[in-house]
Amino acid sequence: MADQAKQGFEVFGQTEKGEAVYRVKISGGGLTAHVITWGAVIQDLRLDGHQPPLVLGFERFEDYLAHSPYFGATPGRCSNRIGGGRFSLDGRQYQLELNERGVTHLHGGTDGIGRSNWTIVDCTPDKVVLRITDPDGRAGYPGNCTITATYQLKADGVLSVIYESTADQPTLANICQHSYFNLDGRDDALGHDIMIAADHVLALDDRQVPTGEILAVAGTPFDLREMGPMKRFGGGDQTLFDHNFCLSPERTAKRPVALVRSIYSGLAMEVRTTEPGLQFYAAFKLQKLPVTGLDGRQYGPFAGFCLETQVWPDSINHAGFPNAVLRPGEALRQETDYVFSKH
């Protein structure tokens, strides 16, 4: 679909480089989604019979450029954090861009794939396929890496997300979906119950980079193995979730790993994935934005929550963590389903 304007896609905005950003609508399984080419962003997601949007997003493209903390985006080439932006691969040392407070590499850098314009390569009434090539050397990554994102709305309220990546040199690759969900449309999402099927969580340093220690969740506010309130307290304060929950040592067949339900709307979302890690972020760092979001909503701290399925952060720098290296001739396939139902 080289000339996307001729395909009837809506022009949603224009990048700072003058590139047209297109938006497409897909529907199926009781869901309707709008997807934009910038960042392969899920801009809007709705469920039939449920009025509020299921994700945080903006009505105007300019607000994504100025204010988006990866709302609905596809970060990479390596999502999450890499401590000091440094890693060694096949005996060679690499230094990545330090785009988080000048000390950490986050989500592929300032102009990674989550902040770049993708190309639509296929679109049907219930599915859109987008592709981008992250060039050799961008943000310090070796090799050209091509990533394909497939979003499909399937029967019984399933949003299917599939990322496929290939590279022409050994490199890092770890792609994720970074939607902020809210299942009731209230100002904050703390009125949700949550379950995450993980016995362990990664310990973090003061930069939110893993120390290498894998901690048992038993007896801590991070024990989410049974359904319970997202509003949990440790030492009398609200637990600030932005942590990797360790689901498995490596990728597996797709399986259920998390369940969230709003106590107000009764709407539930189950997460099924192939991935070994789940980053649960409760958006406590989200400051009140100076612009409104979807349906004129005002976003501030805890306005949504992210459940990012991925390799454990900083895996390349810790023995025993899941593999994050992609080599020529290999194809990395990461699959996640977000399944919505009313109870």
C-alpha positions in Angstrom: 0.0 0.0 0.0 2.6 2.5 -1.1 0.2 5.3 -1.8 -1.9 5.2 1.4 -3.9 8.3 0.5 -5.4 6.5 -2.5 -6.6 3.7 -0.2 -9.0 6.1 1.4 -7.3 6.2 4.8 -8.0 9.3 6.9 -5.2 11.8 7.3 -4.9 12.2 11.1 -2.0 14.7 11.1 1.5 15.5 9.9 4.9 14.7 11.5 7.5 17.3 12.1 9.2 15.9 9.0 6.1 16.6 6.9 5.0 13.0 6.6 1.3 12.3 6.6 0.0 10.3 9.5 -2.9 8.1 8.6 -5.7 6.6 10.7 -7.7 3.5 10.0 -10.8 2.0 11.7 -11.3 -1.7 12.3 -14.2 -3.5 13.9 -15.0 -7.1 15.0 -16.0 -9.2 18.0 -17.9 -6.3 19.5 -14.9 -4.0 19.4 -14.0 -1.0 17.3 -10.5 0.4 17.2 -8.8 3.3 15.5 -5.1 2.9 14.7 -2.7 5.6 13.5 0.5 5.1 11.6 2.6 7.2 14.0 4.1 4.8 16.5 1.6 2.1 15.4 -0.6 3.7 18.1 -4.0 2.3 19.1 -5.6 5.7 19.3 -9.1 4.6 20.4 -10.7 1.3 21.4 -14.4 0.8 22.2 -16.7 -2.1 23.2 -20.3 -2.2 22.0 -22.6 -1.3 24.9 -19.9 0.3 26.9 -19.8 4.1 26.4 -16.3 5.2 27.7 -13.2 4.4 25.6 -11.1 1.5 26.9 -7.8 3.3 26.4 -6.3 6.7 26.9 -5.6 8.7 23.8 -6.0 12.0 22.1 -8.4 13.4 19.5 -5.6 15.5 17.8 -2.3 14.3 16.5 -0.5 17.4 17.8 -1.2 16.3 21.3 0.6 13.0 20.7 3.7 14.9 19.6 3.6 17.2 22.6 2.1 15.2 25.5 1.9 11.5 24.9 3.7 9.2 27.4 3.5 6.4 24.8 -0.3 6.2 24.9 -1.2 3.2 22.8 2.2 3.1 21.2 4.6 0.3 20.1 8.0 1.1 21.7 11.2 -0.5 20.5 13.5 -1.6 19.1 14.0 -2.7 22.7 11.1 -1.6 25.0 11.6 -0.8 28.7 14.9 0.2 30.3 18.5 -0.7 29.7 20.7 0.4 32.5 23.3 3.0 31.5 22.3 2.3 27.9 25.2 -0.1 27.7 25.4 -3.8 26.6 27.8 -6.2 25.2 26.9 -8.5 22.2 29.3 -11.0 20.7 32.2 -9.3 22.4 31.4 -5.9 21.1 30.4 -3.0 23.4 27.4 -0.8 22.5 26.3 2.5 24.0 22.7 3.5 23.4 21.1 6.9 23.7 20.4 8.0 27.3 16.9 9.4 26.8 15.6 9.1 30.4 17.1 11.7 32.7 20.4 11.2 30.9 21.2 8.0 32.7 18.9 5.3 31.2 17.9 4.1 27.8 14.1 3.8 27.6 11.8 2.4 24.9 14.2 2.6 22.0 15.2 6.3 22.4 13.7 9.7 21.6 12.9 8.7 18.0 12.4 5.0 18.3 9.7 3.1 16.5 7.1 4.2 19.1 7.6 7.8 17.9 8.1 7.2 14.1 5.7 6.8 11.2 4.9 3.3 10.1 3.5 2.1 6.8 0.2 0.2 6.4 0.8 -2.9 4.4 -2.6 -4.6 4.7 -6.0 -3.6 6.0 -9.3 -5.5 6.2 -12.5 -4.6 8.1 -11.2 -6.3 11.2 -7.4 -6.2 10.8 -4.6 -3.7 10.1 -1.0 -4.6 9.5 1.8 -2.0 9.8 5.5 -2.2 9.2 8.6 -0.2 9.9 12.4 -0.7 9.5 14.5 0.7 12.4 17.8 1.6 10.7 21.2 0.5 11.6 22.7 2.9 14.2 19.6 4.6 15.3 19.9 5.3 19.0 23.0 3.1 18.9 21.4 -0.2 18.0 23.3 -2.4 15.5 21.7 -3.6 12.3 18.5 -2.9 10.4 15.5 -4.3 12.2 12.1 -4.7 10.5 9.1 -4.9 12.7 5.5 -5.8 11.6 2.5 -5.1 13.8 -0.8 -6.9 13.3 -3.8 -5.7 15.1 -7.0 -7.8 14.7 -10.4 -7.7 16.4 -11.7 -11.3 16.8 -14.8 -12.9 18.1 -15.7 -12.6 21.8 -14.1 -9.3 22.4 -10.5 -10.2 21.5 -7.9 -7.6 20.6 -5.1 -9.7 19.1 -1.6 -8.1 18.9 1.2 -9.8 17.0 4.7 -8.3 16.6 7.2 -10.0 14.2 10.8 -8.8 13.9 13.8 -9.7 11.8 17.3 -8.2 11.6 20.3 -8.3 9.3 22.8 -8.1 12.2 22.8 -9.5 15.8 20.8 -6.9 17.8 18.4 -6.5 20.6 14.6 -6.8 20.0 11.8 -6.6 22.5 8.5 -5.0 21.2 5.4 -4.3 23.3 2.0 -2.7 23.2 1.9 0.3 25.5 -1.8 1.1 25.8 -3.1 2.7 29.0 -6.4 0.9 29.8 -9.3 2.2 31.9 -12.4 -0.1 32.1 -14.9 2.4 33.6 -14.0 5.9 32.4 -13.4 7.3 35.9 -10.7 9.9 36.6 -8.4 7.2 38.1 -8.2 3.5 37.5 -7.6 2.5 41.2 -11.1 1.1 41.4 -10.1 -2.0 39.5 -9.3 -5.4 40.8 -6.3 -7.2 39.4 -4.6 -10.6 39.2 -1.2 -11.4 37.7 -0.1 -15.0 37.6 3.5 -14.4 38.7 5.4 -15.8 41.7 8.3 -13.3 41.3 9.0 -9.7 40.5 12.2 -8.0 39.6 14.0 -5.8 42.2 14.8 -2.3 40.9 17.4 0.4 41.7 16.6 4.1 42.1 16.6 4.4 38.2 14.0 1.7 38.0 16.5 -0.6 36.3 16.6 -4.2 37.5 19.4 -5.0 40.0 19.4 -8.6 38.9 17.6 -9.9 42.0 14.4 -11.9 41.4 12.1 -11.4 44.4 9.3 -13.7 45.6 6.0 -11.8 45.8 4.7 -13.8 48.7 4.0 -11.5 51.7 4.4 -8.3 49.7 2.0 -5.8 48.0 3.3 -7.4 44.8 1.5 -10.6 45.5 -1.2 -10.3 42.8 -1.8 -14.0 42.4 -5.3 -13.7 43.7 -7.8 -11.2 42.5 -7.7 -8.1 44.7 -7.7 -4.3 44.6 -5.2 -2.4 42.5 -5.2 0.1 45.3 -2.7 -1.8 47.6 -0.7 -0.4 50.4 2.9 -1.0 51.5 4.0 0.8 54.7 0.7 2.7 54.7 1.3 4.2 51.2 -0.2 3.3 47.9 2.1 0.9 46.1 3.5 2.5 43.0 3.5 -0.2 40.4 6.0 0.1 37.6 7.5 -3.4 37.8 8.2 -6.5 35.7 6.3 -9.5 36.9 8.2 -12.7 36.0 5.8 -15.0 34.2 8.3 -17.6 32.9 12.1 -18.0 32.1 11.5 -17.8 28.3 8.6 -17.5 25.8 6.0 -20.2 25.9 2.7 -21.1 24.2 0.2 -18.3 24.6 -1.5 -18.6 28.0 -3.6 -16.4 30.4 -1.4 -14.3 32.7 -3.5 -11.5 34.1 -7.1 -10.4 34.7 -8.4 -6.9 35.5 -12.0 -6.0 36.4 -13.6 -2.6 37.2 -15.6 -2.7 40.4 -17.8 0.0 39.0 -18.6 -1.1 35.4 -18.1 -4.8 35.8 -16.0 -4.8 32.6 -13.1 -7.3 32.7 -10.0 -7.7 30.6 -8.0 -10.9 30.4 -4.4 -10.9 29.1 -3.0 -13.9 27.3 0.5 -13.9 26.0 3.6 -15.8 24.8 5.9 -13.4 26.6 8.0 -14.2 29.7 7.4 -10.8 31.4 4.6 -8.4 32.2 5.3 -4.8 33.1 2.4 -3.5 35.3 2.5 0.3 35.3 -0.3 2.1 37.2 0.5 5.5 35.6 1.4 7.2 38.9 4.0 9.4 37.1 1.4 10.8 34.7 1.0 14.5 35.5 -2.3 16.3 34.8 -2.1 17.0 31.1 -2.8 20.6 29.8 -5.0 19.1 27.0 -8.0 16.8 27.1 -8.1 13.3 25.9 -10.7 11.1 24.3 -14.3 12.3 24.8 -12.9 15.4 26.5 -11.5 13.5 29.5 -8.8 15.0 31.7 -5.9 12.7 32.4 -3.8 12.8 35.5 -2.1 10.4 37.9 -3.5 6.8 37.9 -5.8 7.7 34.9 -5.0 4.3 33.3 -2.9 1.2 33.7 -0.5 -0.6 31.4 0.1 -4.3 31.1 3.1 -4.5 28.8 3.9 -8.1 27.7 7.6 -8.4 26.9 11.0 -9.7 27.7 12.2 -8.8 31.2 13.8 -5.3 31.1 17.6 -5.0 30.9 17.8 -8.8 30.1 20.9 -8.4 28.0 22.9 -7.4 31.1 21.8 -10.1 33.5 22.7 -13.8 33.4 19.6 -16.0 33.7 17.2 -13.4 32.3 15.2 -14.3 29.2 16.9 -13.9 25.8 16.5 -10.5 24.1 19.0 -11.0 21.3 17.7 -11.3 17.7 20.0 -12.8 15.0 19.9 -12.8 11.2 17.8 -15.7 9.9 15.7 -15.7 13.1 12.1 -14.4 13.3 10.9 -13.0 16.6 7.1 -13.4 17.1 5.4 -11.9 20.1 1.7 -12.6 20.6 -0.7 -11.1 23.1 -4.5 -11.1 23.3 -6.5 -8.5 25.3 -9.9 -10.1 25.9 -12.8 -7.9 27.1 -16.0 -9.2 28.7 -18.8 -7.9 30.9 -19.7 -9.5 34.2 
